[in-house]
Amino acid sequence: VTSELADVAVDRRDGMVVATVSGEIDMSNTARVRQRIAGFVTPEDWAVVLDMSGLTFIDSAGLHGVSVLAELLEERRQQLFLSVPPGGSVARTLELVGLHSTPIYADRELAIAAAQANRPKSRPYPPDGQ
Amino acid sequence: MGKMRNALRAYALLGGTPIEIAEHLDQYHRHFGDGELVTLLVGVLTKDLSTFRFVLAGHCPPLLLGKSGAAFARIDEHIPPLGVNRSGAFIEHELQIERGSMLLLYTDGLAERRGESLDVGFERLRRTTERILPAYEAPQAIAALLEEQLEGGRPADDVAVLLLQRQADPSPELEFAVPARAGSLVDIRRAVARWLDDVGVPRVPSMEIVTAVSEASTNAIEHAYGPAGGTISIAGNRQDDIVEMRVRDTGGWRGSSREGRGNGLRLIRGLMDEVTIEVSDEGTAVLMRRRTGS
């Protein structure tokens, strides 16, 4: 099958990127999925919500891609929030492999609300008056 | 005709229903066809192999051979070949393929005989199918069917035959091999999931076993071979409530410190009850055992 294994849809609301990924992520497409999301984020965005509710499979290579994305964002003071419904294959894999400091929520709206609650009051850069 | 076949393949790869694929091809034919008449059967088989949905345009109906004998799919309204002005839209038909049944797709050259009416030819095909096919395994079945139907002679027209045999009983064993490429992983997961479903493994253990096998295969793809590539073989066995899976390659694993690799093994160990890795001169085998609780 040459059609894409995963679908990625990206959207922006209030300076926050909401990426929705469905399908399957393994070593064959993890880099492409990560680049698709990272490529959409601008320096003005302060958070990324990655909605994995529609994902039916992810392996350790796929989760490695997610943690690389989290690191890249963190270096830019942008935070990643995940939405993963409990009970599925993705949640089980995530539970066993673990992602260090990325917060995980049971659904998309909870993740978005958490991201919004975490919004910095002022942007750290550029400093005022410079 | 080769042009149409290639266009059909390209449209089919994009996915969609048989009607959508047929409509795309029809458009293509209107724009780029050479005015030739093209008969068409576009079908999609569901992943569990139980249902075949298809569209016909001027093509002969599939023949289904089940417990109660052989019957042509019932087609109430015939759509003409592409290249003939059509008034109506394509129509989707559906066939249920029970375990142990066979589905025969063919071009009319298989039924036609010079100087004989089409009805007689089709009835002869139906009866030959009923008599010949159950007696053989798939490849020999096609050879025997051709031999019988064409009476050993050259056909008046070219003949294409496609036979689908759905296994009667799920096998407690699974074995297959795929190229050691990242693109094979999805095929591995599909095949293993289908087999686990066939042998009655419940959903949760099934998806965990699928993940473990996919993960072990990823390791083999990454580490077993050089760029010239190789093969990974997957084997499965179910006895009572124990499923045993084996992922084997014939390469020599390069020691790797790549990040994420350790995670793969940790994941496999977390998902399965027992994991053994056997390294020998012949290659590496990952043996995984899992109680399925059913």
Interface residues (C-beta under 8 A of the other chain):
Chain A: V1 T2 S3 L5 E24 D26 M27 S28 F57 D59 S60 A61 L63 H64 G88 S89 R92 T93 L96 V97
Chain B: L13 L14 G15 A182 G183 L185 V186 D187 R189 M207 E208 V210 T211 S214 E215 T218 I221 E222 E259 G260 N263 G264 R266 L267 G270 L271
